[in-house]
Amino acid sequence: MRLNRYDRIQNIMLNRIERVTDKFAKEFKGTNPFDKKPVSNDDLLLEYETKGFETFSQIADTQGLDAAVEYRDKMEQLKIRRKL
């Protein structure tokens, strides 16, 4: 059975979108996000101290437990460095 015309058009468009997305990802890899300012270490620590568990849980839910543990370790190291 032949594909419907709209299915073929949708496949072509999805393929084009994927190619453009891949090209942008390669071109802008390692650059700052558009219209975003870097967050200072003091602000990161303040958020960690006030909403640390919420942030940890959100990272664990969306990116996995390993990423959440990495976040916690990074914040604890930053806290140690700030006290020195």
N, CA, C and O atoms as CSV, one atom per row, in Angstrom:
chain,resi,resn,atom,element,x,y,z
A,1,MET,N,N,0.828,-1.162,0.000
A,1,MET,CA,C,0.000,0.000,0.000
A,1,MET,C,C,0.888,1.246,0.000
A,1,MET,O,O,1.896,1.316,0.703
A,2,ARG,N,N,0.485,2.218,-0.805
A,2,ARG,CA,C,1.234,3.472,-0.900
A,2,ARG,C,C,0.967,4.347,0.302
A,2,ARG,O,O,-0.100,4.292,0.914
A,3,LEU,N,N,1.974,5.170,0.634
A,3,LEU,CA,C,1.799,6.149,1.700
A,3,LEU,C,C,0.896,7.268,1.216
A,3,LEU,O,O,0.895,7.631,0.040
A,4,ASN,N,N,0.156,7.784,2.120
A,4,ASN,CA,C,-0.680,8.936,1.846
A,4,ASN,C,C,0.225,10.122,1.506
A,4,ASN,O,O,1.345,10.211,2.007
A,5,ARG,N,N,-0.246,11.008,0.677
A,5,ARG,CA,C,0.533,12.185,0.265
A,5,ARG,C,C,0.974,12.989,1.491
A,5,ARG,O,O,2.116,13.445,1.556
A,6,TYR,N,N,0.083,13.162,2.450
A,6,TYR,CA,C,0.406,13.949,3.638
A,6,TYR,C,C,1.434,13.244,4.531
A,6,TYR,O,O,2.242,13.902,5.186
A,7,ASP,N,N,1.402,11.922,4.556
A,7,ASP,CA,C,2.433,11.179,5.289
A,7,ASP,C,C,3.807,11.393,4.663
A,7,ASP,O,O,4.799,11.569,5.369
A,8,ARG,N,N,3.857,11.377,3.337
A,8,ARG,CA,C,5.135,11.619,2.650
A,8,ARG,C,C,5.633,13.029,2.921
A,8,ARG,O,O,6.818,13.225,3.190
A,9,ILE,N,N,4.747,14.009,2.853
A,9,ILE,CA,C,5.135,15.398,3.118
A,9,ILE,C,C,5.611,15.544,4.556
A,9,ILE,O,O,6.605,16.223,4.817
A,10,GLN,N,N,4.914,14.917,5.482
A,10,GLN,CA,C,5.312,14.986,6.881
A,10,GLN,C,C,6.696,14.357,7.083
A,10,GLN,O,O,7.513,14.904,7.823
A,11,ASN,N,N,6.965,13.239,6.451
A,11,ASN,CA,C,8.277,12.600,6.557
A,11,ASN,C,C,9.380,13.494,6.002
A,11,ASN,O,O,10.462,13.589,6.582
A,12,ILE,N,N,9.103,14.144,4.886
A,12,ILE,CA,C,10.090,15.056,4.292
A,12,ILE,C,C,10.357,16.221,5.241
A,12,ILE,O,O,11.512,16.579,5.468
A,13,MET,N,N,9.307,16.812,5.794
A,13,MET,CA,C,9.477,17.951,6.695
A,13,MET,C,C,10.218,17.550,7.973
A,13,MET,O,O,11.092,18.282,8.436
A,14,LEU,N,N,9.879,16.404,8.539
A,14,LEU,CA,C,10.568,15.938,9.748
A,14,LEU,C,C,12.046,15.695,9.472
A,14,LEU,O,O,12.900,15.989,10.308
A,15,ASN,N,N,12.340,15.158,8.292
A,15,ASN,CA,C,13.732,14.920,7.912
A,15,ASN,C,C,14.490,16.246,7.798
A,15,ASN,O,O,15.627,16.351,8.259
A,16,ARG,N,N,13.873,17.242,7.194
A,16,ARG,CA,C,14.515,18.552,7.055
A,16,ARG,C,C,14.735,19.210,8.413
A,16,ARG,O,O,15.797,19.776,8.672
A,17,ILE,N,N,13.737,19.133,9.268
A,17,ILE,CA,C,13.862,19.718,10.605
A,17,ILE,C,C,14.992,19.042,11.378
A,17,ILE,O,O,15.759,19.712,12.070
A,18,GLU,N,N,15.095,17.738,11.264
A,18,GLU,CA,C,16.157,17.005,11.957
A,18,GLU,C,C,17.537,17.412,11.439
A,18,GLU,O,O,18.470,17.577,12.224
A,19,ARG,N,N,17.667,17.572,10.137
A,19,ARG,CA,C,18.960,17.984,9.572
A,19,ARG,C,C,19.343,19.387,10.028
A,19,ARG,O,O,20.500,19.632,10.369
A,20,VAL,N,N,18.381,20.313,10.038
A,20,VAL,CA,C,18.655,21.684,10.484
A,20,VAL,C,C,19.032,21.689,11.961
A,20,VAL,O,O,19.976,22.374,12.354
A,21,THR,N,N,18.312,20.940,12.776
A,21,THR,CA,C,18.613,20.865,14.201
A,21,THR,C,C,20.010,20.321,14.436
A,21,THR,O,O,20.749,20.849,15.267
A,22,ASP,N,N,20.381,19.266,13.711
A,22,ASP,CA,C,21.728,18.695,13.847
A,22,ASP,C,C,22.795,19.703,13.444
A,22,ASP,O,O,23.827,19.821,14.105
A,23,LYS,N,N,22.546,20.428,12.359
A,23,LYS,CA,C,23.526,21.414,11.894
A,23,LYS,C,C,23.694,22.531,12.914
A,23,LYS,O,O,24.819,22.944,13.197
A,24,PHE,N,N,22.583,23.030,13.475
A,24,PHE,CA,C,22.673,24.063,14.505
A,24,PHE,C,C,23.396,23.543,15.740
A,24,PHE,O,O,24.198,24.261,16.338
A,25,ALA,N,N,23.124,22.318,16.121
A,25,ALA,CA,C,23.766,21.751,17.309
A,25,ALA,C,C,25.281,21.686,17.117
A,25,ALA,O,O,26.035,21.975,18.046
A,26,LYS,N,N,25.727,21.310,15.923
A,26,LYS,CA,C,27.171,21.255,15.652
A,26,LYS,C,C,27.774,22.659,15.602
A,26,LYS,O,O,28.868,22.885,16.120
A,27,GLU,N,N,27.070,23.592,14.985
A,27,GLU,CA,C,27.598,24.943,14.811
A,27,GLU,C,C,27.706,25.695,16.134
A,27,GLU,O,O,28.662,26.442,16.345
A,28,PHE,N,N,26.738,25.505,17.023
A,28,PHE,CA,C,26.696,26.278,18.253
A,28,PHE,C,C,27.148,25.492,19.481
A,28,PHE,O,O,26.940,25.935,20.610
A,29,LYS,N,N,27.757,24.346,19.271
A,29,LYS,CA,C,28.235,23.545,20.393
A,29,LYS,C,C,29.329,24.315,21.145
A,29,LYS,O,O,30.268,24.830,20.537
A,30,GLY,N,N,29.194,24.385,22.461
A,30,GLY,CA,C,30.194,25.056,23.281
A,30,GLY,C,C,30.017,26.555,23.387
A,30,GLY,O,O,30.882,27.231,23.946
A,31,THR,N,N,28.933,27.097,22.874
A,31,THR,CA,C,28.685,28.536,22.986
A,31,THR,C,C,27.614,28.784,24.041
A,31,THR,O,O,26.880,27.874,24.425
A,32,ASN,N,N,27.538,30.017,24.497
A,32,ASN,CA,C,26.517,30.376,25.472
A,32,ASN,C,C,25.150,30.353,24.817
A,32,ASN,O,O,25.028,30.683,23.637
A,33,PRO,N,N,24.110,29.966,25.564
A,33,PRO,CA,C,22.755,30.000,25.010
A,33,PRO,C,C,22.356,31.425,24.639
A,33,PRO,O,O,22.851,32.388,25.224
A,34,PHE,N,N,21.476,31.548,23.684
A,34,PHE,CA,C,21.026,32.851,23.207
A,34,PHE,C,C,20.291,33.603,24.305
A,34,PHE,O,O,19.407,33.055,24.963
A,35,ASP,N,N,20.661,34.856,24.497
A,35,ASP,CA,C,19.992,35.774,25.408
A,35,ASP,C,C,19.977,35.275,26.854
A,35,ASP,O,O,19.025,35.532,27.591
A,36,LYS,N,N,21.026,34.566,27.258
A,36,LYS,CA,C,21.153,34.080,28.633
A,36,LYS,C,C,22.464,34.572,29.208
A,36,LYS,O,O,23.492,34.574,28.532
A,37,LYS,N,N,22.418,34.988,30.454
A,37,LYS,CA,C,23.623,35.414,31.146
A,37,LYS,C,C,24.065,34.279,32.065
A,37,LYS,O,O,23.221,33.603,32.654
A,38,PRO,N,N,25.379,34.058,32.197
A,38,PRO,CA,C,25.834,32.994,33.092
A,38,PRO,C,C,25.428,33.297,34.539
A,38,PRO,O,O,25.420,34.452,34.966
A,39,VAL,N,N,25.097,32.259,35.270
A,39,VAL,CA,C,24.697,32.401,36.663
A,39,VAL,C,C,25.955,32.366,37.525
A,39,VAL,O,O,26.821,31.513,37.328
A,40,SER,N,N,26.060,33.288,38.476
A,40,SER,CA,C,27.241,33.340,39.334
A,40,SER,C,C,27.226,32.172,40.317
A,40,SER,O,O,26.179,31.592,40.607
A,41,ASN,N,N,28.417,31.844,40.821
A,41,ASN,CA,C,28.533,30.755,41.781
A,41,ASN,C,C,27.755,31.067,43.057
A,41,ASN,O,O,27.186,30.165,43.672
A,42,ASP,N,N,27.726,32.338,43.459
A,42,ASP,CA,C,26.968,32.721,44.650
A,42,ASP,C,C,25.478,32.437,44.469
A,42,ASP,O,O,24.821,31.944,45.386
A,43,ASP,N,N,24.945,32.748,43.286
A,43,ASP,CA,C,23.533,32.469,43.023
A,43,ASP,C,C,23.253,30.969,42.990
A,43,ASP,O,O,22.217,30.515,43.475
A,44,LEU,N,N,24.181,30.203,42.416
A,44,LEU,CA,C,24.025,28.750,42.391
A,44,LEU,C,C,23.981,28.189,43.805
A,44,LEU,O,O,23.141,27.345,44.118
A,45,LEU,N,N,24.886,28.659,44.655
A,45,LEU,CA,C,24.918,28.179,46.038
A,45,LEU,C,C,23.666,28.592,46.814
A,45,LEU,O,O,23.146,27.814,47.615
A,46,LEU,N,N,23.190,29.801,46.581
A,46,LEU,CA,C,21.977,30.249,47.255
A,46,LEU,C,C,20.798,29.358,46.885
A,46,LEU,O,O,20.021,28.960,47.752
A,47,GLU,N,N,20.665,29.049,45.611
A,47,GLU,CA,C,19.580,28.169,45.178
A,47,GLU,C,C,19.749,26.776,45.756
A,47,GLU,O,O,18.771,26.149,46.164
A,48,TYR,N,N,20.986,26.284,45.796
A,48,TYR,CA,C,21.258,24.957,46.344
A,48,TYR,C,C,20.894,24.915,47.833
A,48,TYR,O,O,20.328,23.928,48.304
A,49,GLU,N,N,21.214,25.969,48.566
A,49,GLU,CA,C,20.922,26.003,49.993
A,49,GLU,C,C,19.428,26.137,50.277
A,49,GLU,O,O,18.943,25.604,51.275
A,50,THR,N,N,18.696,26.836,49.420
A,50,THR,CA,C,17.277,27.052,49.679
A,50,THR,C,C,16.380,26.000,49.034
A,50,THR,O,O,15.407,25.558,49.645
A,51,LYS,N,N,16.702,25.593,47.793
A,51,LYS,CA,C,15.850,24.638,47.075
A,51,LYS,C,C,16.646,23.429,46.592
A,51,LYS,O,O,16.357,22.880,45.529
A,52,GLY,N,N,17.635,23.017,47.358
A,52,GLY,CA,C,18.521,21.945,46.923
A,52,GLY,C,C,17.822,20.626,46.671
A,52,GLY,O,O,18.061,19.978,45.652
A,53,PHE,N,N,16.943,20.215,47.607
A,53,PHE,CA,C,16.274,18.929,47.437
A,53,PHE,C,C,15.309,18.945,46.266
A,53,PHE,O,O,15.204,17.966,45.528
A,54,GLU,N,N,14.603,20.058,46.093
A,54,GLU,CA,C,13.671,20.170,44.959
A,54,GLU,C,C,14.427,20.070,43.638
A,54,GLU,O,O,14.006,19.365,42.721
A,55,THR,N,N,15.548,20.784,43.551
A,55,THR,CA,C,16.355,20.759,42.332
A,55,THR,C,C,16.918,19.361,42.101
A,55,THR,O,O,16.902,18.857,40.977
A,56,PHE,N,N,17.413,18.741,43.160
A,56,PHE,CA,C,17.948,17.381,43.064
A,56,PHE,C,C,16.879,16.425,42.542
A,56,PHE,O,O,17.141,15.625,41.644
A,57,SER,N,N,15.673,16.509,43.106
A,57,SER,CA,C,14.578,15.630,42.677
A,57,SER,C,C,14.199,15.878,41.222
A,57,SER,O,O,13.942,14.936,40.473
A,58,GLN,N,N,14.165,17.139,40.828
A,58,GLN,CA,C,13.806,17.469,39.445
A,58,GLN,C,C,14.849,16.921,38.472
A,58,GLN,O,O,14.499,16.362,37.432
A,59,ILE,N,N,16.123,17.080,38.808
A,59,ILE,CA,C,17.184,16.551,37.940
A,59,ILE,C,C,17.105,15.032,37.886
A,59,ILE,O,O,17.266,14.439,36.820
A,60,ALA,N,N,16.857,14.397,39.033
A,60,ALA,CA,C,16.755,12.936,39.067
A,60,ALA,C,C,15.594,12.448,38.211
A,60,ALA,O,O,15.707,11.427,37.533
A,61,ASP,N,N,14.481,13.169,38.239
A,61,ASP,CA,C,13.309,12.773,37.448
A,61,ASP,C,C,13.525,12.966,35.952
A,61,ASP,O,O,13.094,12.139,35.149
A,62,THR,N,N,14.193,14.059,35.574
A,62,THR,CA,C,14.314,14.369,34.149
A,62,THR,C,C,15.574,13.796,33.507
A,62,THR,O,O,15.534,13.361,32.356
A,63,GLN,N,N,16.709,13.790,34.245
A,63,GLN,CA,C,17.975,13.384,33.643
A,63,GLN,C,C,18.565,12.117,34.233
A,63,GLN,O,O,19.535,11.577,33.701
A,64,GLY,N,N,17.992,11.638,35.324
A,64,GLY,CA,C,18.482,10.415,35.933
A,64,GLY,C,C,19.224,10.689,37.234
A,64,GLY,O,O,19.647,11.812,37.510
A,65,LEU,N,N,19.367,9.642,38.015
A,65,LEU,CA,C,19.980,9.768,39.334
A,65,LEU,C,C,21.458,10.137,39.248
A,65,LEU,O,O,21.955,10.886,40.089
A,66,ASP,N,N,22.161,9.624,38.249
A,66,ASP,CA,C,23.589,9.941,38.115
A,66,ASP,C,C,23.806,11.444,37.924
A,66,ASP,O,O,24.719,12.014,38.521
A,67,ALA,N,N,22.989,12.082,37.111
A,67,ALA,CA,C,23.117,13.525,36.889
A,67,ALA,C,C,22.787,14.291,38.165
A,67,ALA,O,O,23.417,15.308,38.454
A,68,ALA,N,N,21.810,13.817,38.928
A,68,ALA,CA,C,21.446,14.486,40.176
A,68,ALA,C,C,22.572,14.383,41.198
A,68,ALA,O,O,22.870,15.353,41.895
A,69,VAL,N,N,23.196,13.218,41.290
A,69,VAL,CA,C,24.324,13.037,42.211
A,69,VAL,C,C,25.493,13.914,41.768
A,69,VAL,O,O,26.187,14.487,42.608
A,70,GLU,N,N,25.716,14.023,40.466
A,70,GLU,CA,C,26.779,14.883,39.947
A,70,GLU,C,C,26.508,16.347,40.313
A,70,GLU,O,O,27.427,17.074,40.688
A,71,TYR,N,N,25.247,16.775,40.206
A,71,TYR,CA,C,24.866,18.132,40.597
A,71,TYR,C,C,25.158,18.363,42.077
A,71,TYR,O,O,25.758,19.372,42.450
A,72,ARG,N,N,24.727,17.418,42.919
A,72,ARG,CA,C,24.950,17.572,44.357
A,72,ARG,C,C,26.434,17.636,44.693
A,72,ARG,O,O,26.854,18.466,45.499
A,73,ASP,N,N,27.233,16.761,44.078
A,73,ASP,CA,C,28.671,16.765,44.328
A,73,ASP,C,C,29.312,18.078,43.887
A,73,ASP,O,O,30.182,18.610,44.576
A,74,LYS,N,N,28.881,18.597,42.739
A,74,LYS,CA,C,29.423,19.864,42.243
A,74,LYS,C,C,29.107,21.004,43.208
A,74,LYS,O,O,29.964,21.842,43.488
A,75,MET,N,N,27.877,21.032,43.714
A,75,MET,CA,C,27.484,22.085,44.648
A,75,MET,C,C,28.231,21.955,45.978
A,75,MET,O,O,28.622,22.966,46.563
A,76,GLU,N,N,28.431,20.737,46.459
A,76,GLU,CA,C,29.169,20.540,47.708
A,76,GLU,C,C,30.633,20.967,47.544
A,76,GLU,O,O,31.206,21.568,48.453
A,77,GLN,N,N,31.235,20.663,46.401
A,77,GLN,CA,C,32.611,21.101,46.147
A,77,GLN,C,C,32.685,22.618,46.078
A,77,GLN,O,O,33.628,23.222,46.590
A,78,LEU,N,N,31.705,23.227,45.454
A,78,LEU,CA,C,31.665,24.686,45.361
A,78,LEU,C,C,31.507,25.311,46.750
A,78,LEU,O,O,32.115,26.338,47.047
A,79,LYS,N,N,30.691,24.688,47.589
A,79,LYS,CA,C,30.499,25.180,48.949
A,79,LYS,C,C,31.820,25.097,49.732
A,79,LYS,O,O,32.159,26.020,50.473
A,80,ILE,N,N,32.550,24.011,49.568
A,80,ILE,CA,C,33.836,23.849,50.266
A,80,ILE,C,C,34.820,24.911,49.776
A,80,ILE,O,O,35.516,25.526,50.584
A,81,ARG,N,N,34.883,25.128,48.478
A,81,ARG,CA,C,35.793,26.137,47.924
A,81,ARG,C,C,35.451,27.539,48.402
A,81,ARG,O,O,36.356,28.347,48.608
A,82,ARG,N,N,34.182,27.850,48.584
A,82,ARG,CA,C,33.761,29.176,49.021
A,82,ARG,C,C,34.152,29.429,50.482
A,82,ARG,O,O,34.413,30.571,50.862
A,83,LYS,N,N,34.193,28.389,51.290
A,83,LYS,CA,C,34.525,28.556,52.703
A,83,LYS,C,C,36.020,28.762,52.910
A,83,LYS,O,O,36.434,29.291,53.942
A,84,LEU,N,N,36.832,28.351,51.942
A,84,LEU,CA,C,38.291,28.492,52.081
A,84,LEU,C,C,38.765,29.873,51.801
A,84,LEU,O,O,39.964,30.141,51.878
